């Protein structure tokens, strides 16, 4: 073995030269322990491991080994190297990353990992005391590639190669073993693909292939693009340069959302999805339609493992991307509406309990599968945006049409007695600890599978837990939890509300109340009534409240286009020029004519205001807001219940609606008729 000041190398100088930086980024999402791949020697360690197993490389010292390649998850590439090959050939792969991937494929082709006849295994072994990390004799060879977190300090992940019928030499006690799969990636296929990429450049990008993958899986366009480019991850996307995104025709927000859509895939799942999508002859990738065949095979693999989501119209998906949701990708958001019973966290009732953590007691799901987190992600994302789906997505769209079904699924999950949700912190005016609350909530402590480290109370609806003292001596606030199945209009519920600190960040209680309330029921009834024709928007009063439009037109002596625009300015938070034309199906001239009537009658004023997206406004005070919040007239903010923040701006979320849009249009006009409309 040769060495340099930079670390171990092999006889292949080009591998060593490529091994200093960027290997982890190039393989991001296909490996685990990304940080371990920043060390020198990763590619060389993989190559030497293959040569050691094959008997073509010997350590320079007794008991010396081939060295480590990252943290060892590369052994999953055996039989699944097609995933690496697809990314190496994709045009969006940065050139410095591509060269590392091609180097990996080149020496992979020369060793036993690309030999379909090689009898390879991977698994976990518990090393004997003072045992070497590699062993080889006439029966074959075995190499420990890295520690296994799940099997303690002595557990090692290993790969071995059998030379004959007998078992290969062992490194210790084998605790887990797997025969490796045999997929795409023979030595001939790898050499041919590498040669073609070097000769012809990367595979031409095919947007039709993206559309095929999207239609075949229900993925978003950005997610399908990133999948077809080698299942690119968020880490990789953050490194995207403009021209790399430009190849895929993705804006920054779209690329981030697409990566978020793929984020729940494990590295093994990514490898398995891409393992066999390449053609037997790699040259077909450069032929017309070559990537479309890859897309169809990837779609088939996706459906076999993850099913198929309803395909959502691209304008709807793009509009959800523009919302810049924090907890869900646009595809996950849409899927919650189109098929809620199949979504993580919604597909079955969630049983929860409170457990001890370093940060104090916290709610977790009984099966420790993150079900409660996934349920809360959907509850706290879809409900605050349900009114947007109802109002800003056209009738007949599968996302809007699915809202009633989603509401029913959420209501069913909230009625499950085993579900606990966070109710926020204790109001300091009520008390500071469990000891102050016995008269309100009784003396029965919380009884779960795990005894809590702090004092607690459980009255059947409300669970109260004391805070903890952290390492810095800071005492966390006493927390409240509640079982929504038992929350309602009774004394226990009133006691919970009275004890809870008022905070706009603790949303669960308000969401539960709204989902069970009359406004939600009327919105659901409105959607299910099919009162709007397909393609029409509820935000267009000419379609949703034509009787009110007629009354406005008659009362003000204006035509119905101007009357509809006036109602939109009165009641809707964001009647931008772009939105109004989309909602109403207007051309610019029709919009300008309606606006001119309102200006002429003195009903609105013309102006230019930051982030307004329009030129006409209701008279009176204007309240500013920074992104992502919406600036608007003070009269309208009061009408729809938007609260000002401490600085006087509108930097609070829109409240959950108390009326359907036809009801809101009618209410706004009634105020104007009564002399309580906007005034300068």
Rosetta blueprint (number, residue, H / E / L):
1 X L
2 X L
3 X E
4 X E
5 X L
6 X L
7 X E
8 X E
9 X L
10 X L
11 X L
12 X L
13 X H
14 X H
15 X H
16 X H
17 X H
18 X L
19 X L
20 X L
21 X L
22 X L
23 X H
24 X H
25 X H
26 X H
27 X L
28 X L
29 X L
30 X L
31 X L
32 X L
33 X L
34 X H
35 X H
36 X H
37 X H
38 X H
39 X L
40 X L
41 X L
42 X H
43 X H
44 X H
45 X H
46 X H
47 X H
48 X H
49 X H
50 X H
51 X H
52 X H
53 X H
54 X H
55 X L
56 X L
57 X L
58 X L
59 X L
60 X L
61 X L
62 X L
63 X L
64 X L
65 X L
66 X L
67 X L
68 X L
69 X L
70 X L
71 X L
72 X L
73 X H
74 X H
75 X H
76 X H
77 X H
78 X L
79 X L
80 X L
81 X L
82 X H
83 X H
84 X H
85 X H
86 X H
87 X H
88 X H
89 X H
90 X E
91 X L
92 X L
93 X L
94 X L
95 X H
96 X H
97 X H
98 X H
99 X H
100 X H
101 X H
102 X H
103 X H
104 X H
105 X H
106 X H
107 X H
108 X H
109 X H
110 X H
111 X L
112 X H
113 X H
114 X H
115 X L
116 X L
117 X L
118 X L
119 X E
120 X E
121 X E
122 X E
123 X E
124 X E
125 X E
126 X E
127 X E
128 X L
129 X L
130 X L
131 X L
132 X L
133 X L
134 X E
135 X E
136 X E
137 X E
138 X L
139 X L
140 X E
141 X E
142 X E
143 X E
144 X E
145 X E
146 X E
147 X E
148 X L
149 X H
150 X H
151 X H
152 X L
153 X L
154 X L
155 X E
156 X E
157 X E
158 X E
159 X E
160 X E
161 X E
162 X E
163 X L
164 X L
165 X L
166 X L
167 X L
168 X L
169 X L
170 X L
171 X L
172 X E
173 X E
174 X E
175 X E
176 X E
177 X E
178 X E
179 X E
180 X L
181 X L
182 X L
183 X L
184 X L
185 X L
186 X L
187 X H
188 X H
189 X H
190 X H
191 X H
192 X H
193 X H
194 X H
195 X H
196 X H
197 X H
198 X H
199 X H
200 X H
201 X L
202 X L
203 X E
204 X L
205 X L
206 X L
207 X H
208 X H
209 X H
210 X H
211 X H
212 X H
213 X H
214 X H
215 X H
216 X H
217 X H
218 X L
219 X L
220 X L
221 X H
222 X H
223 X H
224 X H
225 X H
226 X H
227 X H
228 X H
229 X L
230 X L
231 X L
232 X L
233 X L
234 X H
235 X H
236 X H
237 X H
238 X H
239 X L
240 X L
241 X L
242 X H
243 X H
244 X H
245 X H
246 X H
247 X H
248 X H
249 X L
250 X L
251 X L
252 X H
253 X H
254 X H
255 X H
256 X H
257 X H
258 X H
259 X H
260 X H
261 X H
262 X L
263 X L
264 X L
265 X L
266 X L
267 X H
268 X H
269 X H
270 X H
271 X H
272 X H
273 X H
274 X H
275 X L
276 X L
277 X L
278 X L
279 X L
280 X L
281 X L
282 X H
283 X H
284 X H
285 X H
286 X H
287 X L
288 X L
289 X L
290 X H
291 X H
292 X H
293 X H
294 X H
295 X H
296 X H
297 X H
298 X H
299 X H
300 X H
301 X H
302 X H
303 X H
304 X H
305 X H
306 X H
307 X L
308 X L
309 X L
310 X L
311 X L
312 X L
313 X L
314 X H
315 X H
316 X H
317 X H
318 X H
319 X H
320 X H
321 X H
322 X H
323 X L
324 X L
325 X L
326 X L
327 X L
328 X L
329 X L
330 X H
331 X H
332 X H
333 X H
334 X H
335 X H
336 X H
337 X H
338 X H
339 X L
340 X H
341 X H
342 X H
343 X L
344 X L
345 X L
346 X L
347 X L
348 X L
349 X L
350 X L
351 X L
352 X E
353 X E
354 X E
355 X E
356 X L
357 X L
358 X L
359 X L
360 X L
361 X L
362 X E
363 X E
364 X E
365 X E
366 X L
367 X L
368 X L
369 X L
370 X L
371 X H
372 X H
373 X H
374 X H
375 X H
376 X H
377 X H
378 X H
379 X H
380 X H
381 X H
382 X H
383 X L
384 X L
385 X L
386 X H
387 X H
388 X H
389 X H
390 X H
391 X H
392 X H
393 X L
394 X L
395 X L
396 X L
397 X L
398 X H
399 X H
400 X H
401 X H
402 X L
403 X H
404 X H
405 X H
406 X H
407 X H
408 X H
409 X H
410 X H
411 X H
412 X H
413 X H
414 X H
415 X L
416 X L
417 X L
418 X L
419 X L
420 X L
421 X E
422 X E
423 X E
424 X E
425 X E
426 X E
427 X L
428 X L
429 X L
430 X L
431 X L
432 X L
433 X L
434 X H
435 X H
436 X H
437 X L
438 X H
439 X H
440 X H
441 X H
442 X L
443 X L
444 X L
445 X L
446 X L
447 X L
448 X L
449 X L
450 X L
451 X L
452 X L
453 X L
454 X L
455 X L
456 X E
457 X E
458 X E
459 X L
460 X L
461 X L
462 X E
463 X E
464 X E
465 X E
466 X L
467 X L
468 X L
469 X E
470 X L
471 X L
472 X L
473 X L
474 X L
475 X E
476 X L
477 X L
478 X L
479 X E
480 X E
481 X E
482 X E
483 X L
484 X H
485 X H
486 X H
487 X L
488 X L
489 X L
490 X L
491 X H
492 X H
493 X H
494 X H
495 X H
496 X H
497 X H
498 X H
499 X H
500 X E
501 X L
502 X L
503 X L
504 X L
505 X L
506 X L
507 X L
508 X H
509 X H
510 X H
511 X H
512 X H
513 X H
514 X H
515 X H
516 X L
517 X L
518 X H
519 X H
520 X H
521 X H
522 X H
523 X H
524 X H
525 X H
526 X H
527 X H
528 X H
529 X L
530 X L
531 X L
532 X L
533 X L
534 X L
535 X L
536 X L
537 X L
538 X L
539 X L
540 X L
541 X H
542 X H
543 X H
544 X H
545 X L
546 X H
547 X H
548 X H
549 X H
550 X H
551 X H
552 X H
553 X H
554 X H
555 X H
556 X H
557 X L
558 X L
559 X L
560 X H
561 X H
562 X H
563 X H
564 X H
565 X H
566 X H
567 X H
568 X H
569 X H
570 X H
571 X H
572 X L
573 X L
574 X L
575 X L
576 X L
577 X H
578 X H
579 X H
580 X H
581 X H
582 X H
583 X H
584 X H
585 X L
586 X L
587 X L
588 X H
589 X H
590 X H
591 X H
592 X H
593 X H
594 X H
595 X H
596 X H
597 X H
598 X H
599 X H
600 X H
601 X L
602 X L
603 X L
604 X E
605 X E
606 X E
607 X L
608 X L
609 X L
610 X L
611 X L
612 X L
613 X L
614 X L
615 X L
616 X E
617 X E
618 X E
619 X L
620 X L
621 X L
622 X E
623 X E
624 X L
625 X L
626 X L
627 X L
628 X L
629 X L
630 X L
631 X L
632 X E
633 X E
634 X H
635 X H
636 X H
637 X H
638 X H
639 X H
640 X H
641 X L
642 X L
643 X L
644 X L
645 X L
646 X L
647 X L
648 X L
649 X L
650 X L
651 X L
652 X L
653 X L
654 X L
655 X L
656 X L
657 X L
658 X L
659 X L
660 X L
661 X H
662 X H
663 X H
664 X H
665 X H
666 X H
667 X H
668 X H
669 X H
670 X H
671 X H
672 X H
673 X H
674 X L
675 X L
676 X L
677 X L
678 X L
679 X L
680 X L
